[in-house]
Amino acid sequence: MQGQASGLSFFVPRSAVNTVNIINVGYTSTNYYVLADKKPHLLVDVGFAGTLPKLQHELKRMDIQLAHIPYLLATHYHPDHAGLAGELQKMGMKLIVVDIQQAAIDGVQGDPKLAKQYVGYDRKAAVVINLEGSRKFLAGIGVQGQIIATPGHSDDSVSLILDTGEAFTGDLPRPLAGAEGSMIIAGESWEALVAQGAMVSYPGHGPTYKIG
């Protein structure tokens, strides 16, 4: 499998890759994923402001304690994928922000109806990383993989690719023949995912599917 670090490609033998459990704790038509083995390592995406009880319910149903999840990564800063991030920060979870996402982070409040429930981010407390350093950072928290930029749905969209081939693609639209505009960009993002070894998409909405 192809990997990347500091802009250099290298080969990661599958026999050398530890698999992790991928647990969907989604609700309200959106998927949120916990990556875990003996313990949780990472939550990928989280729901609208005001939906913490729904998240807690799904975690309890899967026998996961919220307090045991150390990190959160948002694939992009739309309110249905990062609305609870500030509240989870206050509860002790560390928010991973990729440097290319920083310009979009303040736009997540979204629906004005949720403004009273929305908890803003603590930028100083966020763990800011860059794409080139993502593999090293992820390895340090028990996740073997990398993060790449995958614009097409939004400019700040990123995808997490595990070395076992699973890719958490957020709302990246599936490629279409004869694509125009932003769909051309999305197609290029899919090409980048495949080039880095992605084989199965774990999307923000709907079931998983094989890539390509």
Sequence and secondary structure as in RCSB ss.txt:
>XXXX:A:sequence
MQGQASGLSFFVPRSAVNTVNIINVGYTSTNYYVLADKKPHLLVDVGFAGTLPKLQHELKRMDIQLAHIPYLLAT
HYHPDHAGLAGELQKMGMKLIVVDIQQAAIDGVQGDPKLAKQYVGYDRKAAVVINLEGSRKFLAGIGVQGQIIAT
PGHSDDSVSLILDTGEAFTGDLPRPLAGAEGSMIIAGESWEALVAQGAMVSYPGHGPTYKIG
>XXXX:A:secstr
 EEEETTEEEE  GGG    EEEE  BTTB  EEEESSSEEEEE B  TT HHHHHHHHHHTT  GGG  EEE S
S SHHHHTTHHHHHHTT EEEEEGGGTTTGGGGG  GGGTTT     GGGSEEE STTHHHHHHHTT  EEEEE 
 SS TT EEEEETTSEEEEET     TT  THHHHHHHHHHHHHHTT  EEEESSS  EE  
